[in-house]
Amino acid sequence: MVSVADKFKALAVDDAPGQEGRQQVVDLSSIMRGDVLPGRRVDFSHGDVDAHPPTPGAEAAFAAGFAAGGSQAYTEYRGSLDIRAQLADHLAAFTGAPVDAAEGLLLTPGTQGALFLAIAATVGSGDKVAIVQPDYFANRKLTAFFGGEMIPLKMDYLSEGAGAGLDLSALREAFQAGAKVFLFSNPNNPTGAVYSAEEIAQIAGLAAEFGVTVIADQLYSRLQYSGQTYTHLRAAGMPSDQIVTIMGPSKTESLSGFRLGVAFGAPDIIARMEQLQAIVSLRAPGYNQAVLRTWFNEPGGWMAGRIRVHEAIRDDLLKVFRDAGFATRTPQAGSYLFPTLPELAVGLRDFVRLLREQAGVIVTPGTEFGPHPSSIRLNYSQDHAAAVAAAERIVQMAERYRTSAESAL
């Protein structure tokens, strides 16, 4: 039996995004410290909402929610029905399948809150859960926390063919082995890979065949780059009672400070999620819920402009890393880059700390997303020039600590 202490130890959030300020540098006295590289500090562990401000109207919407007083502060646990009804129409049009505002939609404290509730509502002790690697760090940690048994699935994301590169034969084997739940993000976090229509169709077919519940994290599905097509799982023949989709305006729309997310899909799962939310947090922040009125209601051309800006940053960072020989997939959507480092004379965690100390660059180690000890994740929703300069410093640091560089020892 796993003890409570062991359950929390397994969460291991010290290297998770957003924790960099409290991390302590390990003893690196045996490593040449090197000179500090000049340049503006850049935190690639999350997006920069100063460089990419929230959607227009968000502040006014929040003020309106505040002015509404108790009627907005104390909504039902699922969130304001009026706001849910508006969102249901937008989400149905975006994803290509109906959304039941009354029974099939829940407003949550961020998409992280939605993910916690969805896993808690579907995974029990001993349940087998199929999880893609690499994928969002919380998937495997929450599965373990709730007593689930992870079945890892490899994604060959570096081969830039059609789709994300998920091993679909392994997915079938996982379902045959008794996986009850399948967790995945699309676009993939941390690589930016987008699943092809063929991959989505096969996932839907396999889930229907084996009766598997699917939790689809589609947080970045609005930030799609030039020529990219996207297939929503819920519109691909997936049984409506077997899927929960998670979305929110935190990232693409830079509204992370409001802590807003949505989960929609299977009514029985949404009902269980509401029951737990009523105990954990009562509801999504009451006044903040009003900001969701701006979601999918941005001014004409705003989203296209945001996509263009991020695509330009992506392309310049890809050039920096590829010119240096770092294997890196081209993100098809989202704002994450997952480059592979050359062989270094220091371990990944030490290198991440050295980047922070000597280069003023914060990244998330690839080990947060699965067994990827040679990769780092960058959220490139940053100031363009600062992001490129920081990427160049990462390359310089990798050169400084290459195994072939005697000065690194």
Residue, then its C-alpha position, 0 to 999 in steps of 0.5 A: m500500500v502506498s503511504v500518503a507521504d509517498k503519494f505526495k513525494a511522487l508529485a515532485v513539483d520542484d522542477a515543474p513550470g513556475q517553481e524556478g524561483r524556489q529552486q536551490v542550486v545543487d553543489l556544482s563546485s566540481i564544474m567550471r562556473g564560467d562567465v555569466l553570459p550577458g543578456r536579458r533574463v528570459d523565463f521560458s517555463h511559461g508565457d510572457v503576458d507583458a509581451h503578449p497582453p490578454t485579449p482586449g476587453a478582459e479587464a472590462a469583463f472582469a469589472a462587470g463581473f465584480a459589479a454584478g456582486g453576489s450574483q456573480a460571486y456565488t454562481e452554482y458550482r458548475g459556473s454561471l449558466d448564462i456564461r455556460a450557454q454562451l460558451a456551449d455555442h462557441l465550443a460546439a461550433f469550434t469542435g464540430a459537435p454539440v455541447d450541453a450547457a446544462e449537463g455537459l459543461l463545467l467551468t473550472p479554476g484553470t485547465q489544470g483544475a479541469l485536468f485534476l477533476a477529470i482524472a479524479a473522476t475517472v481513475g481509481s486505485g489499480d486502474k490502468v491508464a494509457i499515457v503518451q510520452p512525451d506529454y504534459f507533466a501532470n498526466r502521469k503524476l496525477t494518475a499515480f496520485f490517484g492510484g492508477e497504473m500508467i501504461p506509457l505510449k511512445m510518440d516518435y515526434l522527431s520524425e516530422g511526417a504526417g501527424a504526431g507519431l503516436d504508436l497506434s499499435a501500442l495504443r491498441e495493446a494498451f487497451q487490450a491490456g485493460a487500460k480504462v482511460f487514455l490521456f493525451s494533449n493535442p496539440n502535444n505539450p511539449t512538442g507542438a505536434v498535432y495529431s493527423a485526422e487518421e490518428i484521431a480517427q484510429i484513436a476514436g475507433l479504438a476507444a469505442e471498440f474497447g470502451v475506454t474513456v478519453i481525456a483530451d487536453q486541447l488547450y492550444s487548439r486555437l493557435q494553429y500555424s500556416g496550413q495546419t489542419y486540426t481534427h477534434l476527437r469529439a467530432a470524429g465518431m467518438p462516443s459522447d459518453q466516453i470523452v471529456t475535452i479540456m480547453g481554456p483561454s489561459k495560454t493563447e489568449s494570455l488570460s492565465g492570471f484569471r485561472l479559468g478553464v472548461a471541461f465538456g463532454a460526458p454528462d456523468i463524468i462532468a457530474r462527478m467532476e462537479q461533485l469534487q469541485a464543490i469540495v475542493s474549490l466550490r467553483a471557478p473564481g466567481y467574478n473571473q468567470a465573466v472574462l469568459r464572455t470575451w473568449f471566442n469574441e476577440p476583435g476581428g483579426w486579433m487571433a490571426g495576428r497572434i498566430r503570425v507573431h508566434e509563428a515568426i518567433r518559432d521560426d527564428l528559434l528553430k533556426v538557432f537550434r538547428d544551425a547548432g545541430f539540436a534536433t527539434r521538431t517544428p511545432q504545428a500549433g501552440s507555443y512550445l519547443f522541445p529541442t534535444l541537447p547534445e551530449l553534455a558533461v553535466g546532467l540535465r538538472d544541473f544544466v538547467r540550473l547552470l542556464r539559470e545561473q550563468a545565462g539568465v535563461i529558465v527552461t523546464p527539463g524534459t524529464e518532466f514530460g517523460p523519459h527525456p533526459s536530453s531535452i528541454r522545453l521552451n514556451y516561446s510566447q516571449d518578446h521576440a528579440a529576447a527569446v532569440a537572444a536567450a536561445e543563442r545563450i542556450v547554444q553557447m552554454a551547451e557548447r561550454y558543457r559539451t562532453s568533448a570540451e575539456s574546460a567543462l570538467 
